[in-house]
Amino acid sequence: MTPLLTVRDVHKGFAGPDGLVPVLRGASLDLAQGRTLALTGESGSGKSTLLHLIGGLDRPDSGSIRLGGTEVTRLDDRGRARLRRDAVGVVFQQFNLIPSLDAAANIAFQARLKGARDPAWENELASRLGLAPHLRKFPEELSGGQQQRVAIARTLAARPRLVLADEPTGNLDEASSSAVLDLMLDLVRQTGASLLCVTHSEQVAARMDARVHLRGGQVAP
Ligand SMILES: Nc1ncnc2c1ncn2[C@@H]1O[C@H](COP(=O)(O)OP(=O)(O)OP(=O)(O)O)[C@@H](O)[C@H]1O
C-alpha cells in the first residue's frame, strides 16, 4: 500500500529550567493512504507534540517527516502554512472554532481557505453529523458535543489527505463518543483520507485499522 506518511527517528525537546527536556527520542511510524491509526500513550508521553510536528505546526529537532512527496521538516513557514491549508486537517481537543462565525461558516472555513468549497458536501456533512438544525448558531450557542461535530465537519469539508485528530471525542459521553466516532470513520473512509487519532480510550483505539503506543519518546507497536 502507498505510504502517505512516514515519520523517521524524530527527536523533539523543550527548554526547561535545567536545559532541554527530551519528549520524542527517535519516534517513527508509517501510515498508508486510506488507513486509520490510533496513537496511544500516557499523559505527557508526547502524543500531541508528535501530531503538531506531523501537521507542520511545529518543527522537530531532528528526523524526517514525509507526507506524500513532501519532506515536512524542510518547509519554511509559508510551506508549512500551505501544507496545513491543502493537505492536512486537524481536529483539536479544544475545537478551535471561530467565535464570530456561525456553524455553517465554520464548517466552510477550511475549504474556503483552500479555495475548494463544495456546498453539497458541506450540507451532507452537516446533515450526517446532526448539525442541520444548528447551522445558524454561533459556537457559544452550541453544546460541547455540537461544537465537536462542527470541528469534525470543518476538517472533512476541505477533504484533506491526512486527518490528525487529538482526542476527537474526548468531551463526549461514551454513547455519543461511539456514534460520533462511527460517523467520523465513515466519512474519513468516504473521502479516502488517512486518519491518525490520538486517544486515551481503548474503545476508540480498537476501532482503528492499527494502533501504536508512544513510550519513552519512541513508538512501539
Ligand atoms: N510548547 C511546549 N513547551 C514546553 N513544553 C512542552 C510544550 N509542548 C509540550 N511540552 C511538554 O512535552 C511533554 C509532552 O506533552 P504532550 O502534550 O505532547 O503530551 P501528550 O502525550 O499529548 O499528553 P496528554 O495525553 O496529557 O494530552 C509534556 O511534558 C509537556 O509539558
The ligand as an SDF file (V2000), in Angstrom:
LIG
                    3D

 31 33  0  0  0  0  0  0  0  0999 V2000
    5.4120   24.1450   23.7720 N   0  0  0  0  0  0  0  0  0  0  0  0
    5.8990   23.4480   24.8080 C   0  0  0  0  0  0  0  0  0  0  0  0
    6.8270   23.9800   25.6400 N   0  0  0  0  0  0  0  0  0  0  0  0
    7.3280   23.2680   26.6520 C   0  0  0  0  0  0  0  0  0  0  0  0
    6.9800   22.0070   26.9590 N   0  0  0  0  0  0  0  0  0  0  0  0
    6.0710   21.4260   26.1830 C   0  0  0  0  0  0  0  0  0  0  0  0
    5.4760   22.1050   25.0650 C   0  0  0  0  0  0  0  0  0  0  0  0
    4.6040   21.2670   24.4620 N   0  0  0  0  0  0  0  0  0  0  0  0
    4.6480   20.1100   25.1650 C   0  0  0  0  0  0  0  0  0  0  0  0
    5.5210   20.2070   26.1900 N   0  0  0  0  0  0  0  0  0  0  0  0
    5.8420   19.1340   27.1490 C   0  0  0  0  0  0  0  0  0  0  0  0
    6.0860   17.9470   26.4100 O   0  0  0  0  0  0  0  0  0  0  0  0
    5.5590   16.8230   27.1080 C   0  0  0  0  0  0  0  0  0  0  0  0
    4.6140   16.0700   26.2030 C   0  0  0  0  0  0  0  0  0  0  0  0
    3.4270   16.8590   26.0040 O   0  0  0  0  0  0  0  0  0  0  0  0
    2.2500   16.3970   25.0260 P   0  0  0  0  0  0  0  0  0  0  0  0
    1.1790   17.4070   25.1310 O   0  0  0  0  0  0  0  0  0  0  0  0
    2.8070   16.0880   23.6990 O   0  0  0  0  0  0  0  0  0  0  0  0
    1.8060   15.0230   25.7260 O   0  0  0  0  0  0  0  0  0  0  0  0
    0.5240   14.1240   25.4540 P   0  0  0  0  0  0  0  0  0  0  0  0
    1.0150   12.7250   25.3770 O   0  0  0  0  0  0  0  0  0  0  0  0
   -0.2380   14.6510   24.2950 O   0  0  0  0  0  0  0  0  0  0  0  0
   -0.2960   14.3560   26.8000 O   0  0  0  0  0  0  0  0  0  0  0  0
   -1.8860   14.3170   27.0920 P   0  0  0  0  0  0  0  0  0  0  0  0
   -2.2970   12.8940   26.8630 O   0  0  0  0  0  0  0  0  0  0  0  0
   -1.9560   14.6960   28.5410 O   0  0  0  0  0  0  0  0  0  0  0  0
   -2.5590   15.3020   26.1800 O   0  0  0  0  0  0  0  0  0  0  0  0
    4.9050   17.3480   28.3750 C   0  0  0  0  0  0  0  0  0  0  0  0
    5.8070   17.1890   29.4340 O   0  0  0  0  0  0  0  0  0  0  0  0
    4.6930   18.8140   28.0750 C   0  0  0  0  0  0  0  0  0  0  0  0
    4.7740   19.5840   29.2540 O   0  0  0  0  0  0  0  0  0  0  0  0
  1  2  1  0
  2  3  1  0
  2  7  2  0
  3  4  2  0
  4  5  1  0
  5  6  2  0
  6  7  1  0
  6 10  1  0
  7  8  1  0
  8  9  2  0
  9 10  1  0
 10 11  1  0
 11 12  1  0
 11 30  1  0
 12 13  1  0
 13 14  1  0
 13 28  1  0
 14 15  1  0
 15 16  1  0
 16 17  2  0
 16 18  1  0
 16 19  1  0
 19 20  1  0
 20 21  2  0
 20 22  1  0
 20 23  1  0
 23 24  1  0
 24 25  2  0
 24 26  1  0
 24 27  1  0
 28 29  1  0
 28 30  1  0
 30 31  1  0
M  END
$$$$
